Amino acid sequence: MIEVTARRPGARAWLTLVRCEAKMVARDTSGLVVPVALPLLIMVMNASSARDQEVADGLSALDVYVLPLVFTIVIASIGIINMPSFLAYYRRTGVLRRIAVTPASPAMVLAAQMMVSLGQALVGVGVAYAVAVVAFGANPPTHLGVALGVVALATAAMYGVGMVVASVAPTPNAAVAIGLVGFFALGAVGGMFGGTDALPEPVERVGEWLPFGASVEALSAAWAGAPVDASNLVVLVVTAVTGTVAAVALFRWN
């Protein structure tokens, strides 16, 4: 009896999957445009006045407050709303189940989708920053390395939340609905609709211990050259780890 061993997918298979995922994302016009256009609109609406408000050491309110908020909105909208909807669609239509009987693994689809959505997030952040620099004279972060580290942690945290959404949402529409509720709930207590100092003190404290508010605060501190509060980093790490563990436990391929 001849034993046949299936070949594991190589680099070409990965490239094909990533290319297919990129095409799927590109065809989703609203999902492609809104996560980039909405934060950009928010930045442009606030940039004219914010760039004239000096905060410290030559940095403006645009640098220290507006850009950290815009970056967080880009990352959160893609991680919590866009990415889960694609994964829920694949599960609903049986794509993951069919891939499971091939040499490829359904996990490869998840990884490819996350790679593409991460690329989309980088484009969104890059476009926002480029417009801020060219049109409004924005300054780079005082602690660039720390800022990049915070962005990486914020991305991991938001994707941790998004994976939980993808795990519990039975349909793509449900994933979008749950993601939107989660996104706006986190944003509302995290400063998306105005400074958190205008919120009741208990709500403000809650916002600081959630990933959206922690991301904005940590990125603002890095931009201003101030020490990043350790509690912000703890929130992001715990959210990323907890979200990943919960998603692994709850996710169903079928």
Buried (B, 14 or more C-beta within 10 A) or exposed (E): EEEEEEEEBEEEBBEEBBEBBBEBBEEBEEBBEBBBEBBBEBBBEBBEEBBEEEBEEEBBBBBBBBBBBBBBBBBBBBBBBBBBBBBBBBBBEEBBEEBBEEEBBBEBBBBBBBBBBBBBBBBBBEBBBEBBEEEBEBBEBBBEEBBEBBBEBBBBBBBBBBBBBBBBBEEBEBBBBBBBEBBBEBBBBBBBEEEBEEBEEEEBEBBBBBBBBBBBBBBBBBBBBBEBBEEBBEBBBBBBEBBBEBBEEEBEBE
